[in-house]
Amino acid sequence: MTKGAMIFEREKEEPIAKAVNEEQRKSKRASWETKRNTALRMLADGELPPAKIADYSGLDLKTVTELSQNVS
């Protein structure tokens, strides 16, 4: 493949790679939001300790503890 053809192929692939990266970022954000909302509902219920909520929600204990400070 010539250098010009390689550059052309790379230019075609760059927008696709950017779109895939953007979709992955959105998916990770949506997943985190779902975990956060689940933890907030569990905290509001008041039945489970933060460590269990962290286990069940997939969030780390520090995040759950920080969220618990905002739940009345």
PQR file of N, CA, C, O and H, with PARSE charges and radii, in Angstrom:
ATOM      1  N   MET A   1       0.854  -1.171   0.000 -0.4000 1.5000
ATOM      2  CA  MET A   1       0.000   0.000   0.000 -0.0000 2.0000
ATOM      3  C   MET A   1       0.904   1.239   0.000  0.5500 1.7000
ATOM      4  O   MET A   1       1.883   1.316   0.742 -0.5500 1.4000
ATOM      5  N   THR A   2       0.555   2.183  -0.834 -0.4000 1.5000
ATOM      6  CA  THR A   2       1.353   3.399  -0.920 -0.0000 2.0000
ATOM      7  C   THR A   2       1.119   4.277   0.306  0.5500 1.7000
ATOM      8  O   THR A   2       0.144   4.101   1.036 -0.5500 1.4000
ATOM      9  H   THR A   2      -0.241   2.121  -1.437  0.4000 1.0000
ATOM     10  N   LYS A   3       2.021   5.212   0.515 -0.4000 1.5000
ATOM     11  CA  LYS A   3       1.897   6.115   1.653 -0.0000 2.0000
ATOM     12  C   LYS A   3       0.614   6.940   1.567  0.5500 1.7000
ATOM     13  O   LYS A   3      -0.048   7.175   2.578 -0.5500 1.4000
ATOM     14  H   LYS A   3       2.814   5.354  -0.078  0.4000 1.0000
ATOM     15  N   GLY A   4       0.271   7.373   0.371 -0.4000 1.5000
ATOM     16  CA  GLY A   4      -0.960   8.140   0.172 -0.0000 2.0000
ATOM     17  C   GLY A   4      -2.198   7.307   0.499  0.5500 1.7000
ATOM     18  O   GLY A   4      -3.143   7.804   1.111 -0.5500 1.4000
ATOM     19  H   GLY A   4       0.809   7.182  -0.451  0.4000 1.0000
ATOM     20  N   ALA A   5      -2.187   6.058   0.094 -0.4000 1.5000
ATOM     21  CA  ALA A   5      -3.317   5.172   0.376 -0.0000 2.0000
ATOM     22  C   ALA A   5      -3.428   4.906   1.873  0.5500 1.7000
ATOM     23  O   ALA A   5      -4.529   4.822   2.415 -0.5500 1.4000
ATOM     24  H   ALA A   5      -1.419   5.654  -0.403  0.4000 1.0000
ATOM     25  N   MET A   6      -2.285   4.775   2.533 -0.4000 1.5000
ATOM     26  CA  MET A   6      -2.290   4.544   3.975 -0.0000 2.0000
ATOM     27  C   MET A   6      -2.874   5.757   4.714  0.5500 1.7000
ATOM     28  O   MET A   6      -3.658   5.607   5.651 -0.5500 1.4000
ATOM     29  H   MET A   6      -1.390   4.844   2.093  0.4000 1.0000
ATOM     30  N   ILE A   7      -2.487   6.942   4.281 -0.4000 1.5000
ATOM     31  CA  ILE A   7      -3.016   8.167   4.889 -0.0000 2.0000
ATOM     32  C   ILE A   7      -4.520   8.251   4.659  0.5500 1.7000
ATOM     33  O   ILE A   7      -5.272   8.599   5.569 -0.5500 1.4000
ATOM     34  H   ILE A   7      -1.851   7.065   3.520  0.4000 1.0000
ATOM     35  N   PHE A   8      -4.958   7.932   3.443 -0.4000 1.5000
ATOM     36  CA  PHE A   8      -6.378   7.964   3.124 -0.0000 2.0000
ATOM     37  C   PHE A   8      -7.151   6.987   4.011  0.5500 1.7000
ATOM     38  O   PHE A   8      -8.209   7.337   4.535 -0.5500 1.4000
ATOM     39  H   PHE A   8      -4.347   7.649   2.704  0.4000 1.0000
ATOM     40  N   GLU A   9      -6.640   5.777   4.182 -0.4000 1.5000
ATOM     41  CA  GLU A   9      -7.294   4.774   5.023 -0.0000 2.0000
ATOM     42  C   GLU A   9      -7.363   5.248   6.475  0.5500 1.7000
ATOM     43  O   GLU A   9      -8.391   5.083   7.131 -0.5500 1.4000
ATOM     44  H   GLU A   9      -5.781   5.493   3.755  0.4000 1.0000
ATOM     45  N   ARG A  10      -6.292   5.827   6.970 -0.4000 1.5000
ATOM     46  CA  ARG A  10      -6.257   6.324   8.348 -0.0000 2.0000
ATOM     47  C   ARG A  10      -7.275   7.448   8.533  0.5500 1.7000
ATOM     48  O   ARG A  10      -7.943   7.517   9.565 -0.5500 1.4000
ATOM     49  H   ARG A  10      -5.457   5.961   6.437  0.4000 1.0000
ATOM     50  N   GLU A  11      -7.394   8.319   7.547 -0.4000 1.5000
ATOM     51  CA  GLU A  11      -8.360   9.413   7.625 -0.0000 2.0000
ATOM     52  C   GLU A  11      -9.793   8.889   7.615  0.5500 1.7000
ATOM     53  O   GLU A  11     -10.671   9.501   8.223 -0.5500 1.4000
ATOM     54  H   GLU A  11      -6.851   8.263   6.709  0.4000 1.0000
ATOM     55  N   LYS A  12     -10.047   7.776   6.941 -0.4000 1.5000
ATOM     56  CA  LYS A  12     -11.374   7.168   6.941 -0.0000 2.0000
ATOM     57  C   LYS A  12     -11.675   6.529   8.304  0.5500 1.7000
ATOM     58  O   LYS A  12     -12.809   6.570   8.779 -0.5500 1.4000
ATOM     59  H   LYS A  12      -9.334   7.279   6.447  0.4000 1.0000
ATOM     60  N   GLU A  13     -10.655   5.945   8.920 -0.4000 1.5000
ATOM     61  CA  GLU A  13     -10.847   5.213  10.164 -0.0000 2.0000
ATOM     62  C   GLU A  13     -10.954   6.126  11.386  0.5500 1.7000
ATOM     63  O   GLU A  13     -11.614   5.763  12.360 -0.5500 1.4000
ATOM     64  H   GLU A  13      -9.733   5.912   8.533  0.4000 1.0000
ATOM     65  N   GLU A  14     -10.331   7.284  11.359 -0.4000 1.5000
ATOM     66  CA  GLU A  14     -10.326   8.179  12.523 -0.0000 2.0000
ATOM     67  C   GLU A  14     -11.730   8.581  12.987  0.5500 1.7000
ATOM     68  O   GLU A  14     -11.998   8.506  14.186 -0.5500 1.4000
ATOM     69  H   GLU A  14      -9.795   7.579  10.568  0.4000 1.0000
ATOM     70  N   PRO A  15     -12.632   9.000  12.107 -0.5600 1.5000
ATOM     71  CA  PRO A  15     -13.981   9.357  12.579  0.2800 2.0000
ATOM     72  C   PRO A  15     -14.720   8.161  13.191  0.5500 1.7000
ATOM     73  O   PRO A  15     -15.482   8.313  14.146 -0.5500 1.4000
ATOM     74  N   ILE A  16     -14.488   6.992  12.638 -0.4000 1.5000
ATOM     75  CA  ILE A  16     -15.130   5.790  13.184 -0.0000 2.0000
ATOM     76  C   ILE A  16     -14.602   5.515  14.586  0.5500 1.7000
ATOM     77  O   ILE A  16     -15.383   5.226  15.493 -0.5500 1.4000
ATOM     78  H   ILE A  16     -13.869   6.869  11.862  0.4000 1.0000
ATOM     79  N   ALA A  17     -13.306   5.599  14.774 -0.4000 1.5000
ATOM     80  CA  ALA A  17     -12.707   5.368  16.083 -0.0000 2.0000
ATOM     81  C   ALA A  17     -13.198   6.399  17.090  0.5500 1.7000
ATOM     82  O   ALA A  17     -13.458   6.058  18.244 -0.5500 1.4000
ATOM     83  H   ALA A  17     -12.671   5.834  14.038  0.4000 1.0000
ATOM     84  N   LYS A  18     -13.328   7.639  16.676 -0.4000 1.5000
ATOM     85  CA  LYS A  18     -13.834   8.684  17.571 -0.0000 2.0000
ATOM     86  C   LYS A  18     -15.276   8.402  17.968  0.5500 1.7000
ATOM     87  O   LYS A  18     -15.645   8.585  19.127 -0.5500 1.4000
ATOM     88  H   LYS A  18     -13.118   7.916  15.738  0.4000 1.0000
ATOM     89  N   ALA A  19     -16.082   7.963  17.031 -0.4000 1.5000
ATOM     90  CA  ALA A  19     -17.490   7.653  17.320 -0.0000 2.0000
ATOM     91  C   ALA A  19     -17.592   6.473  18.280  0.5500 1.7000
ATOM     92  O   ALA A  19     -18.410   6.489  19.200 -0.5500 1.4000
ATOM     93  H   ALA A  19     -15.782   7.814  16.089  0.4000 1.0000
ATOM     94  N   VAL A  20     -16.773   5.461  18.072 -0.4000 1.5000
ATOM     95  CA  VAL A  20     -16.772   4.301  18.964 -0.0000 2.0000
ATOM     96  C   VAL A  20     -16.346   4.721  20.362  0.5500 1.7000
ATOM     97  O   VAL A  20     -16.965   4.307  21.342 -0.5500 1.4000
ATOM     98  H   VAL A  20     -16.108   5.449  17.325  0.4000 1.0000
ATOM     99  N   ASN A  21     -15.313   5.524  20.473 -0.4000 1.5000
ATOM    100  CA  ASN A  21     -14.853   6.003  21.777 -0.0000 2.0000
ATOM    101  C   ASN A  21     -15.936   6.820  22.476  0.5500 1.7000
ATOM    102  O   ASN A  21     -16.124   6.695  23.687 -0.5500 1.4000
ATOM    103  H   ASN A  21     -14.810   5.860  19.677  0.4000 1.0000
ATOM    104  N   GLU A  22     -16.636   7.640  21.735 -0.4000 1.5000
ATOM    105  CA  GLU A  22     -17.704   8.460  22.310 -0.0000 2.0000
ATOM    106  C   GLU A  22     -18.842   7.570  22.820  0.5500 1.7000
ATOM    107  O   GLU A  22     -19.386   7.818  23.896 -0.5500 1.4000
ATOM    108  H   GLU A  22     -16.484   7.741  20.752  0.4000 1.0000
ATOM    109  N   GLU A  23     -19.195   6.557  22.068 -0.4000 1.5000
ATOM    110  CA  GLU A  23     -20.252   5.630  22.494 -0.0000 2.0000
ATOM    111  C   GLU A  23     -19.831   4.853  23.739  0.5500 1.7000
ATOM    112  O   GLU A  23     -20.645   4.619  24.632 -0.5500 1.4000
ATOM    113  H   GLU A  23     -18.753   6.356  21.194  0.4000 1.0000
ATOM    114  N   GLN A  24     -18.570   4.456  23.799 -0.4000 1.5000
ATOM    115  CA  GLN A  24     -18.067   3.749  24.986 -0.0000 2.0000
ATOM    116  C   GLN A  24     -18.104   4.665  26.199  0.5500 1.7000
ATOM    117  O   GLN A  24     -18.453   4.228  27.296 -0.5500 1.4000
ATOM    118  H   GLN A  24     -17.909   4.646  23.073  0.4000 1.0000
ATOM    119  N   ARG A  25     -17.750   5.919  26.014 -0.4000 1.5000
ATOM    120  CA  ARG A  25     -17.774   6.878  27.110 -0.0000 2.0000
ATOM    121  C   ARG A  25     -19.207   7.075  27.605  0.5500 1.7000
ATOM    122  O   ARG A  25     -19.453   7.109  28.811 -0.5500 1.4000
ATOM    123  H   ARG A  25     -17.466   6.274  25.123  0.4000 1.0000
ATOM    124  N   LYS A  26     -20.142   7.202  26.677 -0.4000 1.5000
ATOM    125  CA  LYS A  26     -21.548   7.370  27.051 -0.0000 2.0000
ATOM    126  C   LYS A  26     -22.066   6.142  27.795  0.5500 1.7000
ATOM    127  O   LYS A  26     -22.815   6.266  28.764 -0.5500 1.4000
ATOM    128  H   LYS A  26     -19.943   7.173  25.698  0.4000 1.0000
ATOM    129  N   SER A  27     -21.669   4.976  27.344 -0.4000 1.5000
ATOM    130  CA  SER A  27     -22.112   3.736  27.971 -0.0000 2.0000
ATOM    131  C   SER A  27     -21.572   3.622  29.395  0.5500 1.7000
ATOM    132  O   SER A  27     -22.295   3.214  30.304 -0.5500 1.4000
ATOM    133  H   SER A  27     -21.060   4.876  26.556  0.4000 1.0000
ATOM    134  N   LYS A  28     -20.307   3.980  29.586 -0.4000 1.5000
ATOM    135  CA  LYS A  28     -19.720   3.943  30.931 -0.0000 2.0000
ATOM    136  C   LYS A  28     -20.417   4.934  31.843  0.5500 1.7000
ATOM    137  O   LYS A  28     -20.673   4.633  33.009 -0.5500 1.4000
ATOM    138  H   LYS A  28     -19.720   4.311  28.847  0.4000 1.0000
ATOM    139  N   ARG A  29     -20.721   6.099  31.328 -0.4000 1.5000
ATOM    140  CA  ARG A  29     -21.412   7.120  32.112 -0.0000 2.0000
ATOM    141  C   ARG A  29     -22.811   6.642  32.503  0.5500 1.7000
ATOM    142  O   ARG A  29     -23.233   6.821  33.646 -0.5500 1.4000
ATOM    143  H   ARG A  29     -20.513   6.343  30.381  0.4000 1.0000
ATOM    144  N   ALA A  30     -23.520   6.044  31.568 -0.4000 1.5000
ATOM    145  CA  ALA A  30     -24.863   5.536  31.854 -0.0000 2.0000
ATOM    146  C   ALA A  30     -24.805   4.423  32.890  0.5500 1.7000
ATOM    147  O   ALA A  30     -25.663   4.347  33.769 -0.5500 1.4000
ATOM    148  H   ALA A  30     -23.177   5.899  30.640  0.4000 1.0000
ATOM    149  N   SER A  31     -23.815   3.571  32.794 -0.4000 1.5000
ATOM    150  CA  SER A  31     -23.645   2.490  33.763 -0.0000 2.0000
ATOM    151  C   SER A  31     -23.382   3.060  35.153  0.5500 1.7000
ATOM    152  O   SER A  31     -23.960   2.602  36.138 -0.5500 1.4000
ATOM    153  H   SER A  31     -23.117   3.632  32.080  0.4000 1.0000
ATOM    154  N   TRP A  32     -22.504   4.063  35.226 -0.4000 1.5000
ATOM    155  CA  TRP A  32     -22.201   4.686  36.514 -0.0000 2.0000
ATOM    156  C   TRP A  32     -23.446   5.353  37.092  0.5500 1.7000
ATOM    157  O   TRP A  32     -23.699   5.252  38.292 -0.5500 1.4000
ATOM    158  H   TRP A  32     -22.034   4.435  34.425  0.4000 1.0000
ATOM    159  N   GLU A  33     -24.214   6.025  36.263 -0.4000 1.5000
ATOM    160  CA  GLU A  33     -25.435   6.684  36.725 -0.0000 2.0000
ATOM    161  C   GLU A  33     -26.431   5.658  37.275  0.5500 1.7000
ATOM    162  O   GLU A  33     -27.090   5.905  38.284 -0.5500 1.4000
ATOM    163  H   GLU A  33     -24.009   6.107  35.287  0.4000 1.0000
ATOM    164  N   THR A  34     -26.533   4.518  36.610 -0.4000 1.5000
ATOM    165  CA  THR A  34     -27.432   3.466  37.081 -0.0000 2.0000
ATOM    166  C   THR A  34     -26.977   2.955  38.445  0.5500 1.7000
ATOM    167  O   THR A  34     -27.790   2.783  39.353 -0.5500 1.4000
ATOM    168  H   THR A  34     -25.997   4.318  35.790  0.4000 1.0000
ATOM    169  N   LYS A  35     -25.683   2.715  38.583 -0.4000 1.5000
ATOM    170  CA  LYS A  35     -25.145   2.259  39.873 -0.0000 2.0000
ATOM    171  C   LYS A  35     -25.385   3.295  40.957  0.5500 1.7000
ATOM    172  O   LYS A  35     -25.770   2.954  42.075 -0.5500 1.4000
ATOM    173  H   LYS A  35     -25.022   2.855  37.846  0.4000 1.0000
ATOM    174  N   ARG A  36     -25.161   4.544  40.630 -0.4000 1.5000
ATOM    175  CA  ARG A  36     -25.347   5.633  41.595 -0.0000 2.0000
ATOM    176  C   ARG A  36     -26.807   5.713  42.038  0.5500 1.7000
ATOM    177  O   ARG A  36     -27.094   5.822  43.230 -0.5500 1.4000
ATOM    178  H   ARG A  36     -24.848   4.821  39.722  0.4000 1.0000
ATOM    179  N   ASN A  37     -27.717   5.659  41.081 -0.4000 1.5000
ATOM    180  CA  ASN A  37     -29.140   5.733  41.409 -0.0000 2.0000
ATOM    181  C   ASN A  37     -29.583   4.542  42.251  0.5500 1.7000
ATOM    182  O   ASN A  37     -30.393   4.691  43.166 -0.5500 1.4000
ATOM    183  H   ASN A  37     -27.483   5.571  40.113  0.4000 1.0000
ATOM    184  N   THR A  38     -29.057   3.375  41.946 -0.4000 1.5000
ATOM    185  CA  THR A  38     -29.366   2.186  42.747 -0.0000 2.0000
ATOM    186  C   THR A  38     -28.886   2.376  44.178  0.5500 1.7000
ATOM    187  O   THR A  38     -29.618   2.093  45.127 -0.5500 1.4000
ATOM    188  H   THR A  38     -28.399   3.254  41.203  0.4000 1.0000
ATOM    189  N   ALA A  39     -27.664   2.853  44.329 -0.4000 1.5000
ATOM    190  CA  ALA A  39     -27.115   3.080  45.668 -0.0000 2.0000
ATOM    191  C   ALA A  39     -27.923   4.130  46.424  0.5500 1.7000
ATOM    192  O   ALA A  39     -28.168   3.977  47.620 -0.5500 1.4000
ATOM    193  H   ALA A  39     -27.070   3.083  43.558  0.4000 1.0000
ATOM    194  N   LEU A  40     -28.332   5.175  45.750 -0.4000 1.5000
ATOM    195  CA  LEU A  40     -29.130   6.208  46.409 -0.0000 2.0000
ATOM    196  C   LEU A  40     -30.467   5.660  46.901  0.5500 1.7000
ATOM    197  O   LEU A  40     -30.913   5.994  48.000 -0.5500 1.4000
ATOM    198  H   LEU A  40     -28.133   5.299  44.778  0.4000 1.0000
ATOM    199  N   ARG A  41     -31.101   4.826  46.094 -0.4000 1.5000
ATOM    200  CA  ARG A  41     -32.363   4.218  46.531 -0.0000 2.0000
ATOM    201  C   ARG A  41     -32.147   3.309  47.735  0.5500 1.7000
ATOM    202  O   ARG A  41     -32.956   3.301  48.663 -0.5500 1.4000
ATOM    203  H   ARG A  41     -30.739   4.556  45.202  0.4000 1.0000
ATOM    204  N   MET A  42     -31.072   2.556  47.720 -0.4000 1.5000
ATOM    205  CA  MET A  42     -30.758   1.667  48.840 -0.0000 2.0000
ATOM    206  C   MET A  42     -30.454   2.473  50.102  0.5500 1.7000
ATOM    207  O   MET A  42     -30.888   2.116  51.197 -0.5500 1.4000
ATOM    208  H   MET A  42     -30.415   2.563  46.966  0.4000 1.0000
ATOM    209  N   LEU A  43     -29.719   3.545  49.939 -0.4000 1.5000
ATOM    210  CA  LEU A  43     -29.409   4.399  51.092 -0.0000 2.0000
ATOM    211  C   LEU A  43     -30.675   5.020  51.668  0.5500 1.7000
ATOM    212  O   LEU A  43     -30.843   5.083  52.886 -0.5500 1.4000
ATOM    213  H   LEU A  43     -29.367   3.835  49.049  0.4000 1.0000
ATOM    214  N   ALA A  44     -31.549   5.470  50.810 -0.4000 1.5000
ATOM    215  CA  ALA A  44     -32.802   6.086  51.257 -0.0000 2.0000
ATOM    216  C   ALA A  44     -33.661   5.080  52.017  0.5500 1.7000
ATOM    217  O   ALA A  44     -34.373   5.445  52.952 -0.5500 1.4000
ATOM    218  H   ALA A  44     -31.413   5.419  49.820  0.4000 1.0000
ATOM    219  N   ASP A  45     -33.594   3.817  51.614 -0.4000 1.5000
ATOM    220  CA  ASP A  45     -34.356   2.772  52.288 -0.0000 2.0000
ATOM    221  C   ASP A  45     -33.828   2.548  53.706  0.5500 1.7000
ATOM    222  O   ASP A  45     -34.597   2.228  54.613 -0.5500 1.4000
ATOM    223  H   ASP A  45     -33.015   3.520  50.854  0.4000 1.0000
ATOM    224  N   GLY A  46     -32.530   2.715  53.896 -0.4000 1.5000
ATOM    225  CA  GLY A  46     -31.933   2.639  55.222 -0.0000 2.0000
ATOM    226  C   GLY A  46     -31.788   1.249  55.806  0.5500 1.7000
ATOM    227  O   GLY A  46     -31.485   1.121  56.993 -0.5500 1.4000
ATOM    228  H   GLY A  46     -31.905   2.974  53.160  0.4000 1.0000
ATOM    229  N   GLU A  47     -31.989   0.210  55.026 -0.4000 1.5000
ATOM    230  CA  GLU A  47     -31.934  -1.154  55.547 -0.0000 2.0000
ATOM    231  C   GLU A  47     -30.533  -1.763  55.523  0.5500 1.7000
ATOM    232  O   GLU A  47     -30.226  -2.642  56.329 -0.5500 1.4000
ATOM    233  H   GLU A  47     -32.235   0.314  54.063  0.4000 1.0000
ATOM    234  N   LEU A  48     -29.690  -1.305  54.611 -0.4000 1.5000
ATOM    235  CA  LEU A  48     -28.375  -1.924  54.447 -0.0000 2.0000
ATOM    236  C   LEU A  48     -27.249  -0.965  54.824  0.5500 1.7000
ATOM    237  O   LEU A  48     -27.370   0.246  54.635 -0.5500 1.4000
ATOM    238  H   LEU A  48     -29.940  -0.592  53.956  0.4000 1.0000
ATOM    239  N   PRO A  49     -26.156  -1.508  55.356 -0.5600 1.5000
ATOM    240  CA  PRO A  49     -24.989  -0.669  55.638  0.2800 2.0000
ATOM    241  C   PRO A  49     -24.281  -0.294  54.330  0.5500 1.7000
ATOM    242  O   PRO A  49     -24.415  -0.992  53.325 -0.5500 1.4000
ATOM    243  N   PRO A  50     -23.538   0.796  54.349 -0.5600 1.5000
ATOM    244  CA  PRO A  50     -22.841   1.243  53.130  0.2800 2.0000
ATOM    245  C   PRO A  50     -21.963   0.172  52.492  0.5500 1.7000
ATOM    246  O   PRO A  50     -21.868   0.118  51.266 -0.5500 1.4000
ATOM    247  N   ALA A  51     -21.326  -0.673  53.277 -0.4000 1.5000
ATOM    248  CA  ALA A  51     -20.459  -1.712  52.695 -0.0000 2.0000
ATOM    249  C   ALA A  51     -21.263  -2.682  51.834  0.5500 1.7000
ATOM    250  O   ALA A  51     -20.803  -3.075  50.762 -0.5500 1.4000
ATOM    251  H   ALA A  51     -21.403  -0.630  54.273  0.4000 1.0000
ATOM    252  N   LYS A  52     -22.444  -3.069  52.278 -0.4000 1.5000
ATOM    253  CA  LYS A  52     -23.286  -3.969  51.489 -0.0000 2.0000
ATOM    254  C   LYS A  52     -23.803  -3.266  50.240  0.5500 1.7000
ATOM    255  O   LYS A  52     -23.875  -3.861  49.164 -0.5500 1.4000
ATOM    256  H   LYS A  52     -22.817  -2.749  53.149  0.4000 1.0000
ATOM    257  N   ILE A  53     -24.160  -2.002  50.395 -0.4000 1.5000
ATOM    258  CA  ILE A  53     -24.636  -1.235  49.239 -0.0000 2.0000
ATOM    259  C   ILE A  53     -23.533  -1.135  48.194  0.5500 1.7000
ATOM    260  O   ILE A  53     -23.796  -1.240  46.996 -0.5500 1.4000
ATOM    261  H   ILE A  53     -24.102  -1.520  51.268  0.4000 1.0000
ATOM    262  N   ALA A  54     -22.300  -0.933  48.645 -0.4000 1.5000
ATOM    263  CA  ALA A  54     -21.166  -0.886  47.720 -0.0000 2.0000
ATOM    264  C   ALA A  54     -21.034  -2.225  46.985  0.5500 1.7000
ATOM    265  O   ALA A  54     -20.832  -2.257  45.771 -0.5500 1.4000
ATOM    266  H   ALA A  54     -22.086  -0.847  49.619  0.4000 1.0000
ATOM    267  N   ASP A  55     -21.150  -3.325  47.732 -0.4000 1.5000
ATOM    268  CA  ASP A  55     -21.061  -4.649  47.106 -0.0000 2.0000
ATOM    269  C   ASP A  55     -22.148  -4.842  46.060  0.5500 1.7000
ATOM    270  O   ASP A  55     -21.871  -5.267  44.938 -0.5500 1.4000
ATOM    271  H   ASP A  55     -21.314  -3.299  48.718  0.4000 1.0000
ATOM    272  N   TYR A  56     -23.385  -4.530  46.430 -0.4000 1.5000
ATOM    273  CA  TYR A  56     -24.515  -4.781  45.543 -0.0000 2.0000
ATOM    274  C   TYR A  56     -24.582  -3.823  44.353  0.5500 1.7000
ATOM    275  O   TYR A  56     -25.003  -4.214  43.264 -0.5500 1.4000
ATOM    276  H   TYR A  56     -23.611  -4.186  47.341  0.4000 1.0000
ATOM    277  N   SER A  57     -24.173  -2.588  44.555 -0.4000 1.5000
ATOM    278  CA  SER A  57     -24.292  -1.599  43.480 -0.0000 2.0000
ATOM    279  C   SER A  57     -23.101  -1.609  42.520  0.5500 1.7000
ATOM    280  O   SER A  57     -23.218  -1.168  41.377 -0.5500 1.4000
ATOM    281  H   SER A  57     -23.830  -2.270  45.440  0.4000 1.0000
ATOM    282  N   GLY A  58     -21.970  -2.106  42.980 -0.4000 1.5000
ATOM    283  CA  GLY A  58     -20.767  -2.082  42.144 -0.0000 2.0000
ATOM    284  C   GLY A  58     -19.953  -0.809  42.296  0.5500 1.7000
ATOM    285  O   GLY A  58     -18.955  -0.619  41.601 -0.5500 1.4000
ATOM    286  H   GLY A  58     -21.874  -2.464  43.909  0.4000 1.0000
ATOM    287  N   LEU A  59     -20.377   0.064  43.204 -0.4000 1.5000
ATOM    288  CA  LEU A  59     -19.613   1.275  43.489 -0.0000 2.0000
ATOM    289  C   LEU A  59     -18.614   0.990  44.610  0.5500 1.7000
ATOM    290  O   LEU A  59     -18.782   0.035  45.369 -0.5500 1.4000
ATOM    291  H   LEU A  59     -21.188  -0.091  43.768  0.4000 1.0000
ATOM    292  N   ASP A  60     -17.584   1.812  44.711 -0.4000 1.5000
ATOM    293  CA  ASP A  60     -16.654   1.625  45.813 -0.0000 2.0000
ATOM    294  C   ASP A  60     -17.241   2.220  47.091  0.5500 1.7000
ATOM    295  O   ASP A  60     -18.136   3.065  47.045 -0.5500 1.4000
ATOM    296  H   ASP A  60     -17.447   2.587  44.094  0.4000 1.0000
ATOM    297  N   LEU A  61     -16.724   1.767  48.223 -0.4000 1.5000
ATOM    298  CA  LEU A  61     -17.249   2.175  49.519 -0.0000 2.0000
ATOM    299  C   LEU A  61     -17.135   3.684  49.722  0.5500 1.7000
ATOM    300  O   LEU A  61     -18.030   4.294  50.307 -0.5500 1.4000
ATOM    301  H   LEU A  61     -15.997   1.082  48.260  0.4000 1.0000
ATOM    302  N   LYS A  62     -16.056   4.290  49.252 -0.4000 1.5000
ATOM    303  CA  LYS A  62     -15.877   5.735  49.400 -0.0000 2.0000
ATOM    304  C   LYS A  62     -17.009   6.492  48.697  0.5500 1.7000
ATOM    305  O   LYS A  62     -17.553   7.447  49.253 -0.5500 1.4000
ATOM    306  H   LYS A  62     -15.329   3.794  48.776  0.4000 1.0000
ATOM    307  N   THR A  63     -17.359   6.079  47.504 -0.4000 1.5000
ATOM    308  CA  THR A  63     -18.428   6.731  46.758 -0.0000 2.0000
ATOM    309  C   THR A  63     -19.764   6.576  47.477  0.5500 1.7000
ATOM    310  O   THR A  63     -20.530   7.534  47.589 -0.5500 1.4000
ATOM    311  H   THR A  63     -16.918   5.304  47.053  0.4000 1.0000
ATOM    312  N   VAL A  64     -20.039   5.372  47.963 -0.4000 1.5000
ATOM    313  CA  VAL A  64     -21.295   5.137  48.681 -0.0000 2.0000
ATOM    314  C   VAL A  64     -21.342   5.981  49.947  0.5500 1.7000
ATOM    315  O   VAL A  64     -22.383   6.547  50.279 -0.5500 1.4000
ATOM    316  H   VAL A  64     -19.417   4.595  47.872  0.4000 1.0000
ATOM    317  N   THR A  65     -20.228   6.068  50.648 -0.4000 1.5000
ATOM    318  CA  THR A  65     -20.173   6.883  51.857 -0.0000 2.0000
ATOM    319  C   THR A  65     -20.434   8.347  51.532  0.5500 1.7000
ATOM    320  O   THR A  65     -21.160   9.027  52.258 -0.5500 1.4000
ATOM    321  H   THR A  65     -19.382   5.609  50.379  0.4000 1.0000
ATOM    322  N   GLU A  66     -19.850   8.832  50.452 -0.4000 1.5000
ATOM    323  CA  GLU A  66     -20.087  10.216  50.035 -0.0000 2.0000
ATOM    324  C   GLU A  66     -21.548  10.427  49.657  0.5500 1.7000
ATOM    325  O   GLU A  66     -22.130  11.461  49.983 -0.5500 1.4000
ATOM    326  H   GLU A  66     -19.261   8.280  49.862  0.4000 1.0000
ATOM    327  N   LEU A  67     -22.133   9.469  48.983 -0.4000 1.5000
ATOM    328  CA  LEU A  67     -23.550   9.568  48.604 -0.0000 2.0000
ATOM    329  C   LEU A  67     -24.434   9.567  49.850  0.5500 1.7000
ATOM    330  O   LEU A  67     -25.449  10.262  49.893 -0.5500 1.4000
ATOM    331  H   LEU A  67     -21.660   8.629  48.719  0.4000 1.0000
ATOM    332  N   SER A  68     -24.056   8.801  50.849 -0.4000 1.5000
ATOM    333  CA  SER A  68     -24.875   8.680  52.049 -0.0000 2.0000
ATOM    334  C   SER A  68     -24.966  10.012  52.807  0.5500 1.7000
ATOM    335  O   SER A  68     -25.924  10.247  53.543 -0.5500 1.4000
ATOM    336  H   SER A  68     -23.231   8.237  50.815  0.4000 1.0000
ATOM    337  N   GLN A  69     -23.982  10.864  52.626 -0.4000 1.5000
ATOM    338  CA  GLN A  69     -23.990  12.165  53.285 -0.0000 2.0000
ATOM    339  C   GLN A  69     -25.030  13.105  52.673  0.5500 1.7000
ATOM    340  O   GLN A  69     -25.415  14.101  53.285 -0.5500 1.4000
ATOM    341  H   GLN A  69     -23.204  10.674  52.029  0.4000 1.0000
ATOM    342  N   ASN A  70     -25.475  12.778  51.470 -0.4000 1.5000
ATOM    343  CA  ASN A  70     -26.468  13.620  50.779 -0.0000 2.0000
ATOM    344  C   ASN A  70     -27.886  13.077  50.866  0.5500 1.7000
ATOM    345  O   ASN A  70     -28.821  13.696  50.359 -0.5500 1.4000
ATOM    346  H   ASN A  70     -25.163  11.968  50.973  0.4000 1.0000
ATOM    347  N   VAL A  71     -28.050  11.917  51.510 -0.4000 1.5000
ATOM    348  CA  VAL A  71     -29.370  11.307  51.631 -0.0000 2.0000
ATOM    349  C   VAL A  71     -29.955  11.679  52.970  0.5500 1.7000
ATOM    350  O   VAL A  71     -29.291  11.553  53.999 -0.5500 1.4000
ATOM    351  H   VAL A  71     -27.290  11.414  51.922  0.4000 1.0000
ATOM    352  N   SER A  72     -31.218  12.145  52.968 -0.4000 1.5000
ATOM    353  CA  SER A  72     -31.839  12.505  54.245 -0.0000 2.0000
ATOM    354  C   SER A  72     -32.602  11.355  54.811  0.5500 1.7000
ATOM    355  O   SER A  72     -33.193  11.474  55.884 -0.5500 1.4000
ATOM    356  H   SER A  72     -31.757  12.248  52.132  0.4000 1.0000
TER
END
